[in-house]
C-alpha cells in the first residue's frame, strides 16, 4: 500500500507541476478533478437513496471554474447571482420529476455538492490571478505544497507514533499525534517555500509560520469533513481513481478549505498595498 501511495503521489506531483506552468493545462487539470470529485460525491449520495441531480450538478459545477478562469463577472455580486440561478435550475429539474419524495433533501444536497466541490476548489484559479506571471504560480504552488505536506505529516507521524484517537466517531484512524505532525509539517513547508510568496507583500517570518500552522489545521478540518461524509455513506474511500490514495475527493479534500482561506488572506494583504 505504501508503494502504491508513493507511485500515485509522485504521478500527481508531476502532473500538477507540469500543469502549473501553462494556464490552460492548469484549467484542464482542475476541470478533470472537479468533474471527478463531483461524480464521486453524487455517487456517494446516490447510494444513500437520495434523489439528486447528478448530471445537472456536474454541468453547473464545470461552469464555476470556467467562468472563474475566463474572469466572467457581469455584475459585482456575480457569485451570489450564480448561486441563485443554480438554485432555480435545480428547482426546475424537480418540477420535471413525477414525484416530490425527498425533494428538499435532493435540492439541498445537489446545491451543497456544487458549492462544496466545485466552488471551493475553484479558489485555486483565483489564487493564481492574485499575482501576475510566475508570482501567481508561486502562490498556487505554496498552498498546494503546504497543504499536502500537512497531509503527509499526519499520515507519517500518525502511522509511526499515533496512539490517541482524535475523533474516532468520524475517522477512527486519525490520531492526536498525527494531527500534531500535520501542524509541524505544514509550518516547516511554509518556512521552506516562503520565497514563493510575492516579495512585495513583505510577509514577516513569524507570520509565514503562523500561516503554515493555520493551513495545517484547516486542512485537517477539510479532511475530517470529507471523512464525515464518507462515514455517513458507509464507505472507506470516495473512489478508486488513485491506487493507495483513494478517490479524487480523498486527494483534494484538505484543499477545499485551505484554498479559500489562503486566497482571502493574500487578497487582504494585497488590498493594503493599494
C-alpha positions, 0 to 999 in steps of 0.5 A: 500500500505504501508503494502504491501511495508513493507511485500515485503521489509522485504521478500527481506531483508531476502532473500538477507541476507540469500543469502549473506552468501553462494556464490552460493545462492548469484549467484542464487539470482542475476541470478533470478533478472537479468533474471527478470529485463531483461524480464521486460525491453524487455517487456517494449520495446516490447510494444513500437513496437520495434523489439528486441531480447528478448530471445537472450538478456536474454541468453547473459545477464545470461552469464555476471554474470556467467562468472563474478562469475566463474572469466572467463577472457581469455584475459585482455580486456575480457569485451570489447571482450564480448561486441563485440561478443554480438554485432555480435550475435545480428547482426546475429539474424537480418540477420535471420529476413525477414525484416530490419524495425527498425533494428538499433533501435532493435540492439541498444536497445537489446545491451543497455538492456544487458549492462544496466541490466545485466552488471551493476548489475553484479558489485555486484559479483565483489564487493564481490571478492574485499575482501576475506571471510566475508570482501567481504560480508561486502562490498556487504552488505554496498552498498546494505544497503546504497543504499536502505536506500537512497531509503527509505529516499526519499520515507519517507521524500518525502511522509511526507514533499515533496512539490517541484517537482524535475523533474516532466517531468520524475517522477512527484512524486519525490520531492526536499525534498525527494531527500534531505532525500535520501542524509541524509539517505544514509550518516547516513547508511554509518556512521552506517555500516562503520565497514563493510568496510575492516579495512585495507583500513583505510577509514577516517570518513569524507570520509565514509560520503562523500561516503554515500552522493555520493551513495545517489545521484547516486542512485537517478540518477539510479532511475530517469533513470529507471523512464525515461524509464518507462515514455517513455513506458507509464507505472507506474511500470516495473512489478508486481513481488513485491506487493507495490514495483513494478517490479524487475527493480523498486527494483534494479534500484538505484543499477545499478549505485551505484554498479559500482561506489562503486566497482571502488572506493574500487578497487582504494583504494585497488590498493594503498595498493599494 
